[in-house]
Amino acid sequence: MADPIAGLESVLDHQFKARNLLTSAITHPSAAGPARPDNQRLEFLGDRVLGLIVAEALLAAYPDEAEGTLAPRFNALVRRETLAEIASEIGLGAYLRLGRSEATGGGRRKTAILADAMEAVIAALFLDGGMATARDFVLARWQARIEAPATAPMDAKTRLQEWAQGRGMELPEYRVLSREGPDHAPRFTVEVRLESGDTAAGTAKSKKLAEQEAASALLAQLGISSDD
């Protein structure tokens, strides 16, 4: 790939004035150095930009829905699995700058790495082209998902709670196992435990999201889908 940045600009349909923003957005911490910043700060910003755009789009798409049904829709649209899916759809993994161990260990296909890079790219679009540029990209990739579901999806914590209560169990218990990373980009690992003794853990950038990841992992472990 002679000029990977130019290739990615074509994918994003935006020619960067400050190409260093896009370079940073695709640089994983494993490949960073003193002269090559990683994408964690951009990821922090991109998470907020994406959230605002998606929330605004949901209000427009579902003018009669209450917050209680909009929230699970929002969570499904900004969760890391969705981000990673969209990153895969645009071939973002091929452009990532990874350290040797991540590059040889399948890092270009890892959900967490793809999701973080996708958020960083959204931040780079926002900083270089403004909110309109970021919004155009997000809506082009997310709009079908925003409009697709006929009914609001149930979030993982609610699904796990209803499943447990339906079997006479106490409410699932959540506890923080660890908090790592810098203040601007923390990573929380949370464990969820059922009265039956079944447990699972999830990691995310906030305790709330980590709880959702843990609940989702336990549902999968128990062989429960969101439609069961």
C-alpha positions in Angstrom: 0.0 0.0 0.0 1.9 3.0 -1.3 0.1 5.7 0.7 -2.2 4.1 3.3 -3.4 7.5 4.6 -4.6 8.5 1.1 -6.3 5.1 0.9 -8.1 5.6 4.2 -9.0 9.2 3.2 -10.8 7.7 0.2 -12.6 5.2 2.4 -13.7 8.0 4.7 -14.5 10.4 1.8 -12.6 13.2 3.5 -9.2 14.7 2.6 -7.5 15.7 5.8 -5.9 19.1 6.2 -4.1 17.8 9.3 -3.1 14.3 8.3 -1.3 13.7 11.6 -4.8 13.4 13.1 -5.6 10.4 11.0 -2.2 8.9 11.6 -2.7 9.1 15.3 -6.2 7.7 15.0 -4.9 4.5 13.4 -1.9 4.1 15.8 -2.5 1.5 18.5 -0.6 2.0 21.8 1.5 -1.0 20.9 3.0 0.9 18.0 3.3 4.3 19.7 6.4 6.2 20.7 7.7 9.6 21.6 7.3 10.9 18.1 4.2 8.8 17.3 1.2 9.4 19.6 -1.4 6.6 20.0 -5.1 6.9 19.5 -6.3 6.9 23.1 -7.0 10.6 23.5 -8.8 10.6 20.1 -10.8 7.6 21.2 -11.9 9.5 24.3 -13.2 12.3 22.2 -14.7 10.1 19.5 -16.8 8.3 22.0 -18.5 11.6 22.9 -18.9 12.8 19.3 -20.4 9.5 18.3 -22.8 9.5 21.3 -24.0 13.0 20.5 -24.6 12.2 16.8 -26.4 8.9 17.5 -28.5 10.4 20.3 -29.6 13.3 18.0 -30.4 10.8 15.2 -32.5 8.6 17.5 -34.5 11.6 18.6 -35.3 12.4 15.0 -36.0 8.8 14.0 -38.3 8.0 17.0 -40.0 11.3 18.0 -42.7 9.4 20.0 -40.5 7.1 22.0 -39.7 7.7 25.7 -36.1 7.8 27.2 -36.6 4.3 28.6 -36.9 2.8 25.1 -34.4 5.1 23.4 -31.6 4.3 25.9 -31.3 0.6 24.9 -31.3 1.5 21.3 -28.5 4.0 22.0 -26.5 1.4 23.9 -26.8 -1.1 21.1 -25.6 1.5 18.5 -22.5 2.7 20.4 -21.3 -0.6 22.0 -17.9 -1.8 20.9 -19.3 -4.7 18.9 -21.2 -2.3 16.7 -18.1 -0.1 16.3 -16.0 -3.1 15.4 -18.6 -4.3 12.8 -18.5 -0.9 11.1 -14.7 -0.8 11.3 -14.6 -4.2 9.6 -17.1 -3.0 6.9 -14.9 -0.2 5.9 -11.7 -2.3 6.1 -10.2 -0.2 8.9 -8.1 -3.1 10.2 -5.9 -3.0 7.2 -4.8 0.5 7.9 -4.0 0.1 11.6 -0.5 0.7 12.9 0.2 -2.1 15.4 3.1 -3.4 17.4 4.6 -6.6 16.2 2.9 -8.8 18.8 -0.5 -7.3 18.0 0.0 -7.5 14.3 1.0 -11.2 14.4 -1.6 -12.0 17.0 -4.7 -11.1 15.0 -4.9 -7.5 16.3 -6.4 -6.3 13.0 -9.5 -8.4 13.7 -9.8 -7.8 17.5 -13.1 -6.2 18.6 -11.6 -3.9 21.2 -8.8 -2.6 18.9 -11.2 -2.0 16.0 -13.8 -0.3 18.2 -11.2 2.0 19.7 -9.7 2.9 16.3 -13.2 3.6 14.9 -13.9 6.1 17.7 -10.5 7.7 17.2 -11.2 8.1 13.4 -14.5 9.7 14.2 -12.7 12.2 16.5 -10.1 12.9 13.8 -12.9 13.6 11.3 -14.5 16.0 13.9 -11.3 17.8 14.6 -10.3 18.2 11.0 -13.6 18.9 9.3 -16.0 19.9 12.1 -19.2 18.3 13.4 -20.8 18.2 9.9 -18.0 16.0 8.6 -18.2 13.6 11.5 -22.0 13.5 11.3 -22.0 12.8 7.6 -19.7 9.8 8.1 -21.6 8.4 11.2 -25.0 8.7 9.6 -23.8 7.1 6.4 -22.6 4.1 8.4 -25.1 4.0 11.2 -28.4 5.1 9.7 -29.5 1.7 8.5 -28.9 0.4 12.0 -30.7 3.3 13.6 -33.8 2.6 11.5 -33.7 -1.2 11.2 -35.2 -2.5 14.5 -39.0 -2.5 14.6 -38.8 -2.7 18.4 -36.2 -1.4 20.8 -33.6 -4.1 21.7 -33.3 -5.1 25.4 -30.0 -4.3 27.0 -27.9 -7.2 28.4 -28.3 -6.2 32.1 -32.1 -6.1 31.8 -32.2 -9.4 29.9 -30.0 -11.1 32.5 -32.0 -9.7 35.4 -35.3 -10.8 33.9 -33.9 -14.3 33.2 -32.7 -14.7 36.8 -35.9 -13.4 38.3 -37.9 -15.7 36.1 -36.1 -18.6 37.8 -36.5 -17.4 41.3 -33.0 -16.1 41.7 -31.9 -12.9 43.5 -30.8 -10.0 41.3 -27.4 -10.4 39.6 -24.5 -8.8 41.6 -21.9 -6.6 40.0 -18.5 -5.7 41.4 -15.5 -3.8 40.0 -12.4 -6.1 39.7 -10.0 -3.5 38.4 -9.5 0.0 37.0 -6.6 0.5 34.7 -5.3 3.1 32.3 -4.9 6.9 32.5 -7.6 9.2 33.8 -8.6 10.3 30.3 -9.0 6.7 29.0 -9.7 4.3 31.9 -10.6 0.7 31.5 -12.9 -1.0 34.0 -13.2 -4.7 34.5 -16.5 -5.7 36.2 -17.7 -9.2 37.3 -21.3 -10.2 37.4 -22.4 -13.1 39.6 -25.7 -15.0 39.8 -27.1 -16.7 42.8 -26.5 -20.0 41.0 -22.7 -19.3 41.1 -22.3 -18.5 37.4 -20.0 -15.6 36.8 -18.5 -13.6 33.9 -16.5 -10.5 33.4 -16.5 -7.5 31.0 -14.1 -4.7 30.3 -15.0 -1.2 29.0 -14.2 2.5 29.4 -16.8 3.0 32.1 -18.3 0.9 34.9 -21.7 1.1 33.3 -20.5 -0.2 30.0 -18.4 -2.8 31.7 -21.4 -4.1 33.5 -23.2 -4.4 30.2 -20.3 -6.3 28.7 -20.2 -8.7 31.7 -23.9 -9.3 31.5 -23.6 -10.0 27.8 -20.8 -12.4 28.4 -22.7 -14.3 31.0 -25.8 -14.5 28.8 -23.6 -16.0 26.0 -22.0 -18.3 28.5 -25.5 -19.5 29.6 -26.6 -19.9 26.0 -29.2 -17.2 26.3 -30.0 -14.9 23.4 -31.7 -11.5 23.7 -34.8 -13.1 22.2 -35.1 -16.1 24.5 
